Amino acid sequence: MNFVRHYLLAIQFFTRIPVTGRLAAWVGYSPAMLRESAAHFPGIGWLVGAVAALGYAAVLLLLPDVAATPLVAAALSTVLTVLLTGAFHEDGLSDVADGLGGAYERERVLDIMKDSRVGAFGVLALVLALLSKVSLLTLLGEVDLELACAGLFVAHVVSRFLPLLLIRLLPHVGDTARSKSKPLAEQISGASLFVASVWLLAALALVFWFYPDVNWLVPVLTAVLAWLWMWRLFSRRLQGFTGDCLGATQQVCELAFYFGLALTL
């Protein structure tokens, strides 16, 4: 029951799916529970990835079989993920880009990241990230519909597992008193990381089983390399992480996964 409660709490925190009324009362809340729910971040990837993949496939199946259809499918599946998560991670990406691009001093970077206004660096990061995502998903759909859907699904799982390693390896340096990621400020436990690993390995086993001819290690490797770059960046510039850093890492690792999958084609 705790497993289910923590997963539903993760849905409340990481998505816009309403968990209200009696269900919310049954789930309950405490900072410790929210901290434990981080273990289900890759499990949220199962949900978001499945919705995105189904939406992608539905558009391709319902619309005429013409050259522009994969582009429409890629764009609409991206819209679905943004609606489902409330642009939670995209917001983190824009804040990190504004902070790191707008200043060099650590304290000034953190101040800019806390500003709700979006600057030039944030806008550029969002536009380029969305353009890259739609372009890569279009390419995958033009080559193989099923592979594109499988890639969409597992990319959301992998990209939500890797940010947890930042929590494990780096200290929280944000305004802990006001941060939405306050319960994540403490280092993630080994038990929680194990649960997250089960979500990850189950997703990878699923796509390995259905698509054994695809070298899935390539996109996983590119996502890990992207995570290493983000980890080094945050270690050097911030000496830690904030909630925005987790969202930015998810976005970058998701893009890197799509790029790696495109390389296997």
KEMIPA-948498 format. One record per residue (C-alpha): x, y, z; residue in one letter. Coordinates in steps of 0.05 Angstrom, whole numbers, plus 32768, in hexadecimal, padded with zeros to 4 digits. Layout:
<pts>
@xx:X; yy:Y; zz:Z; rest:a
...
</pts>
This chain:
<pts>
@xx:8000; yy:8000; zz:8000; rest:m
@xx:803A; yy:802F; zz:800E; rest:n
@xx:8053; yy:8021; zz:7FC8; rest:f
@xx:8010; yy:8037; zz:7FAB; rest:v
@xx:800B; yy:8073; zz:7FD8; rest:r
@xx:8051; yy:808B; zz:7FC5; rest:h
@xx:8042; yy:8081; zz:7F7B; rest:y
@xx:8001; yy:80A9; zz:7F7F; rest:l
@xx:8026; yy:80E0; zz:7FA6; rest:l
@xx:8059; yy:80E1; zz:7F6E; rest:a
@xx:8020; yy:80EA; zz:7F3C; rest:i
@xx:8007; yy:8125; zz:7F65; rest:q
@xx:804C; yy:8146; zz:7F67; rest:f
@xx:8068; yy:8137; zz:7F22; rest:f
@xx:8029; yy:813B; zz:7EF7; rest:t
@xx:7FE8; yy:8162; zz:7EF0; rest:r
@xx:7FBE; yy:8123; zz:7EF8; rest:i
@xx:7F8D; yy:8132; zz:7F31; rest:p
@xx:7F91; yy:8105; zz:7F6E; rest:v
@xx:7F5B; yy:8123; zz:7F9A; rest:t
@xx:7F22; yy:8115; zz:7FCA; rest:g
@xx:7F21; yy:80D3; zz:7FEE; rest:r
@xx:7F5B; yy:80B8; zz:7FC5; rest:l
@xx:7F87; yy:80F3; zz:7FDA; rest:a
@xx:7F72; yy:80E9; zz:8023; rest:a
@xx:7F85; yy:80A0; zz:801E; rest:w
@xx:7FC8; yy:80B0; zz:7FFF; rest:v
@xx:7FD9; yy:80E3; zz:8034; rest:g
@xx:8015; yy:8111; zz:8035; rest:y
@xx:8054; yy:811F; zz:805C; rest:s
@xx:8098; yy:8139; zz:8047; rest:p
@xx:80B5; yy:80F4; zz:8054; rest:a
@xx:8081; yy:80D4; zz:8026; rest:m
@xx:8090; yy:8106; zz:7FEF; rest:l
@xx:80D9; yy:80F8; zz:7FF6; rest:r
@xx:80CB; yy:80AD; zz:7FEF; rest:e
@xx:809F; yy:80BA; zz:7FB2; rest:s
@xx:80DC; yy:80D1; zz:7F8C; rest:a
@xx:80EA; yy:8087; zz:7F83; rest:a
@xx:80AF; yy:8085; zz:7F54; rest:h
@xx:80C8; yy:80BD; zz:7F26; rest:f
@xx:80D9; yy:8088; zz:7EF1; rest:p
@xx:8093; yy:806B; zz:7EFE; rest:g
@xx:8076; yy:80AE; zz:7EEA; rest:i
@xx:80A0; yy:80A5; zz:7EAB; rest:g
@xx:8078; yy:8065; zz:7E9D; rest:w
@xx:8038; yy:808D; zz:7EA0; rest:l
@xx:804E; yy:80C9; zz:7E78; rest:v
@xx:8074; yy:809F; zz:7E46; rest:g
@xx:8038; yy:8071; zz:7E3A; rest:a
@xx:8009; yy:80AC; zz:7E2F; rest:v
@xx:803B; yy:80CD; zz:7DFF; rest:a
@xx:8046; yy:808C; zz:7DD8; rest:a
@xx:7FFB; yy:807E; zz:7DD3; rest:l
@xx:7FEE; yy:80C5; zz:7DBB; rest:g
@xx:8026; yy:80C0; zz:7D88; rest:y
@xx:800C; yy:807F; zz:7D6D; rest:a
@xx:7FC4; yy:8097; zz:7D6C; rest:a
@xx:7FD6; yy:80D4; zz:7D42; rest:v
@xx:7FFD; yy:80AB; zz:7D10; rest:l
@xx:7FC5; yy:8078; zz:7D0A; rest:l
@xx:7F8D; yy:80AB; zz:7D03; rest:l
@xx:7FAC; yy:80DD; zz:7CD4; rest:l
@xx:7FBC; yy:80D3; zz:7C8B; rest:p
@xx:7FFE; yy:80AF; zz:7C7B; rest:d
@xx:8023; yy:80EB; zz:7C61; rest:v
@xx:8068; yy:8108; zz:7C6E; rest:a
@xx:8050; yy:813B; zz:7CA1; rest:a
@xx:802B; yy:810B; zz:7CCD; rest:t
@xx:8066; yy:80F6; zz:7CF9; rest:p
@xx:8074; yy:813F; zz:7D06; rest:l
@xx:802C; yy:814A; zz:7D1E; rest:v
@xx:8031; yy:810B; zz:7D49; rest:a
@xx:8072; yy:8122; zz:7D68; rest:a
@xx:8056; yy:8168; zz:7D77; rest:a
@xx:8014; yy:814F; zz:7D95; rest:l
@xx:8036; yy:8119; zz:7DC0; rest:s
@xx:8063; yy:8150; zz:7DDB; rest:t
@xx:8026; yy:817A; zz:7DEB; rest:v
@xx:8008; yy:813F; zz:7E10; rest:l
@xx:8046; yy:8137; zz:7E3C; rest:t
@xx:8047; yy:8182; zz:7E4B; rest:v
@xx:7FFD; yy:8181; zz:7E5E; rest:l
@xx:8007; yy:8143; zz:7E89; rest:l
@xx:8042; yy:815E; zz:7EB0; rest:t
@xx:802F; yy:81A8; zz:7EB0; rest:g
@xx:8072; yy:81B8; zz:7E8E; rest:a
@xx:8092; yy:81A8; zz:7ED1; rest:f
@xx:80D5; yy:8193; zz:7EB3; rest:h
@xx:80D5; yy:81C6; zz:7E7A; rest:e
@xx:80CE; yy:81FC; zz:7EAF; rest:d
@xx:810C; yy:81E1; zz:7ED2; rest:g
@xx:8133; yy:81E1; zz:7E90; rest:l
@xx:8122; yy:822A; zz:7E82; rest:s
@xx:8134; yy:8240; zz:7EC9; rest:d
@xx:8177; yy:821B; zz:7EC7; rest:v
@xx:8187; yy:8239; zz:7E82; rest:a
@xx:8177; yy:827F; zz:7E9B; rest:d
@xx:81A1; yy:8275; zz:7ED9; rest:g
@xx:81DF; yy:8255; zz:7EBB; rest:l
@xx:81DB; yy:8281; zz:7E7D; rest:g
@xx:81CE; yy:82C2; zz:7EA1; rest:g
@xx:8204; yy:82C2; zz:7ED6; rest:a
@xx:8244; yy:82A1; zz:7EEB; rest:y
@xx:8244; yy:82AB; zz:7F37; rest:e
@xx:8222; yy:8271; zz:7F5B; rest:r
@xx:81F5; yy:829B; zz:7F87; rest:e
@xx:81DF; yy:82C7; zz:7F4D; rest:r
@xx:81CF; yy:8289; zz:7F24; rest:v
@xx:81A3; yy:826D; zz:7F5C; rest:l
@xx:8180; yy:82B0; zz:7F62; rest:d
@xx:8170; yy:82B2; zz:7F18; rest:i
@xx:8156; yy:826A; zz:7F1A; rest:m
@xx:8125; yy:827E; zz:7F51; rest:k
@xx:8109; yy:82B6; zz:7F26; rest:d
@xx:80C6; yy:82A1; zz:7F08; rest:s
@xx:80D2; yy:82CC; zz:7ECA; rest:r
@xx:80EF; yy:82AA; zz:7E8C; rest:v
@xx:812B; yy:82CC; zz:7E6B; rest:g
@xx:814B; yy:82C5; zz:7E27; rest:a
@xx:8174; yy:8289; zz:7E3A; rest:f
@xx:8137; yy:8265; zz:7E56; rest:g
@xx:810E; yy:8273; zz:7E17; rest:v
@xx:8146; yy:825B; zz:7DEA; rest:l
@xx:814F; yy:821B; zz:7E13; rest:a
@xx:8104; yy:820B; zz:7E0F; rest:l
@xx:80FF; yy:821A; zz:7DC5; rest:v
@xx:813C; yy:81F1; zz:7DB3; rest:l
@xx:8129; yy:81B7; zz:7DE1; rest:a
@xx:80E2; yy:81B3; zz:7DC5; rest:l
@xx:80FB; yy:81BA; zz:7D7D; rest:l
@xx:812F; yy:8183; zz:7D88; rest:s
@xx:80FC; yy:8155; zz:7DAA; rest:k
@xx:80C8; yy:815D; zz:7D73; rest:v
@xx:80FD; yy:8155; zz:7D3C; rest:s
@xx:811A; yy:8115; zz:7D5A; rest:l
@xx:80D5; yy:80F7; zz:7D66; rest:l
@xx:80C2; yy:8108; zz:7D1E; rest:t
@xx:8100; yy:80E5; zz:7D04; rest:l
@xx:80F2; yy:80A7; zz:7D2E; rest:l
@xx:80AA; yy:80A5; zz:7D17; rest:g
@xx:80BD; yy:80AB; zz:7CCE; rest:e
@xx:80EA; yy:806E; zz:7CD4; rest:v
@xx:80C2; yy:8041; zz:7D03; rest:d
@xx:8081; yy:8051; zz:7D27; rest:l
@xx:8087; yy:801A; zz:7D5B; rest:e
@xx:80CF; yy:802B; zz:7D6A; rest:l
@xx:80BC; yy:8074; zz:7D74; rest:a
@xx:8085; yy:8061; zz:7DA5; rest:c
@xx:80B2; yy:8032; zz:7DCB; rest:a
@xx:80E8; yy:8068; zz:7DCD; rest:g
@xx:80B7; yy:809B; zz:7DE7; rest:l
@xx:80A2; yy:806D; zz:7E1F; rest:f
@xx:80E6; yy:8058; zz:7E38; rest:v
@xx:8105; yy:809E; zz:7E2F; rest:a
@xx:80D6; yy:80BA; zz:7E63; rest:h
@xx:80E9; yy:8083; zz:7E94; rest:v
@xx:8134; yy:8088; zz:7E8A; rest:v
@xx:8133; yy:80D4; zz:7E8D; rest:s
@xx:810E; yy:80D3; zz:7ECF; rest:r
@xx:813D; yy:80A1; zz:7EEF; rest:f
@xx:817E; yy:80C7; zz:7EE1; rest:l
@xx:816C; yy:8107; zz:7F07; rest:p
@xx:8166; yy:80DD; zz:7F46; rest:l
@xx:81B0; yy:80D1; zz:7F42; rest:l
@xx:81BA; yy:811C; zz:7F4A; rest:l
@xx:8194; yy:8118; zz:7F8B; rest:i
@xx:81C0; yy:80DE; zz:7FA1; rest:r
@xx:8202; yy:80FF; zz:7F8E; rest:l
@xx:81F9; yy:814A; zz:7F98; rest:l
@xx:81E0; yy:8175; zz:7FD2; rest:p
@xx:81A1; yy:81A0; zz:7FCA; rest:h
@xx:81B6; yy:81E9; zz:7FC3; rest:v
@xx:8173; yy:820B; zz:7FB5; rest:g
@xx:8149; yy:8234; zz:7FE5; rest:d
@xx:8134; yy:81F7; zz:800D; rest:t
@xx:8101; yy:821C; zz:8037; rest:a
@xx:80D8; yy:8230; zz:7FFA; rest:r
@xx:80EC; yy:81FD; zz:7FC6; rest:s
@xx:80B9; yy:81CE; zz:7FA9; rest:k
@xx:80F0; yy:819A; zz:7FAA; rest:s
@xx:80FB; yy:81A3; zz:7FF5; rest:k
@xx:80EA; yy:815A; zz:8005; rest:p
@xx:811F; yy:8146; zz:7FD2; rest:l
@xx:8155; yy:816F; zz:7FF4; rest:a
@xx:816B; yy:8133; zz:801C; rest:e
@xx:8192; yy:80FD; zz:7FFA; rest:q
@xx:8167; yy:80C8; zz:7FDA; rest:i
@xx:816A; yy:8086; zz:8000; rest:s
@xx:8187; yy:8046; zz:7FE4; rest:g
@xx:8143; yy:8025; zz:7FEA; rest:a
@xx:8122; yy:805C; zz:7FC1; rest:s
@xx:8158; yy:8057; zz:7F8C; rest:l
@xx:814C; yy:800C; zz:7F89; rest:f
@xx:8101; yy:8016; zz:7F7C; rest:v
@xx:8112; yy:8049; zz:7F46; rest:a
@xx:8143; yy:8017; zz:7F27; rest:s
@xx:810C; yy:7FE3; zz:7F24; rest:v
@xx:80DF; yy:8013; zz:7EFD; rest:w
@xx:8119; yy:8021; zz:7ECE; rest:l
@xx:812F; yy:7FD9; zz:7EC3; rest:l
@xx:80E7; yy:7FC2; zz:7EB8; rest:a
@xx:80DE; yy:7FF6; zz:7E81; rest:a
@xx:8120; yy:7FE3; zz:7E60; rest:l
@xx:810F; yy:7F99; zz:7E64; rest:a
@xx:80CC; yy:7FA7; zz:7E43; rest:l
@xx:80E9; yy:7FCA; zz:7E06; rest:v
@xx:8123; yy:7F98; zz:7E02; rest:f
@xx:80EF; yy:7F60; zz:7E00; rest:w
@xx:80C3; yy:7F7E; zz:7DCA; rest:f
@xx:80FB; yy:7F9D; zz:7DA0; rest:y
@xx:8138; yy:7F70; zz:7DA9; rest:p
@xx:8157; yy:7F87; zz:7D67; rest:d
@xx:815F; yy:7FCF; zz:7D7F; rest:v
@xx:819F; yy:7FE1; zz:7DA4; rest:n
@xx:817E; yy:8003; zz:7DDF; rest:w
@xx:81C2; yy:800B; zz:7E01; rest:l
@xx:81D3; yy:8044; zz:7DD2; rest:v
@xx:819A; yy:8073; zz:7DE8; rest:p
@xx:81A5; yy:805F; zz:7E30; rest:v
@xx:81EE; yy:8071; zz:7E29; rest:l
@xx:81E0; yy:80B5; zz:7E09; rest:t
@xx:81AF; yy:80C4; zz:7E41; rest:a
@xx:81E3; yy:80B1; zz:7E75; rest:v
@xx:8217; yy:80DD; zz:7E52; rest:l
@xx:81E6; yy:8117; zz:7E53; rest:a
@xx:81DB; yy:810B; zz:7E9E; rest:w
@xx:8227; yy:810B; zz:7EAA; rest:l
@xx:822B; yy:814E; zz:7E86; rest:w
@xx:81F3; yy:816B; zz:7EB1; rest:m
@xx:8211; yy:814E; zz:7EF1; rest:w
@xx:8255; yy:816D; zz:7EE1; rest:r
@xx:8234; yy:81B0; zz:7ECF; rest:l
@xx:820D; yy:81B4; zz:7F10; rest:f
@xx:8248; yy:819C; zz:7F39; rest:s
@xx:8276; yy:81D1; zz:7F1C; rest:r
@xx:8246; yy:820C; zz:7F17; rest:r
@xx:8217; yy:8200; zz:7F53; rest:l
@xx:823A; yy:81CD; zz:7F7F; rest:q
@xx:81F7; yy:81AA; zz:7F84; rest:g
@xx:81B1; yy:81A6; zz:7F67; rest:f
@xx:816D; yy:81C8; zz:7F6C; rest:t
@xx:8128; yy:81B0; zz:7F56; rest:g
@xx:8132; yy:81D5; zz:7F14; rest:d
@xx:8172; yy:81AD; zz:7F08; rest:c
@xx:814B; yy:816C; zz:7F0D; rest:l
@xx:8118; yy:8184; zz:7EDA; rest:g
@xx:814E; yy:819D; zz:7EAA; rest:a
@xx:8174; yy:815B; zz:7EB1; rest:t
@xx:8134; yy:8134; zz:7E9F; rest:q
@xx:812B; yy:815D; zz:7E60; rest:q
@xx:8173; yy:8158; zz:7E49; rest:v
@xx:8176; yy:810D; zz:7E56; rest:c
@xx:8134; yy:8101; zz:7E31; rest:e
@xx:814F; yy:8126; zz:7DF4; rest:l
@xx:8190; yy:8100; zz:7DF8; rest:a
@xx:816A; yy:80BE; zz:7DFA; rest:f
@xx:8144; yy:80D0; zz:7DBA; rest:y
@xx:8185; yy:80E4; zz:7D98; rest:f
@xx:81A6; yy:80A2; zz:7DAC; rest:g
@xx:816A; yy:807B; zz:7D92; rest:l
@xx:816E; yy:80A1; zz:7D50; rest:a
@xx:81B7; yy:808D; zz:7D4B; rest:l
@xx:81A3; yy:8043; zz:7D4C; rest:t
@xx:817B; yy:804D; zz:7D0C; rest:l
</pts>
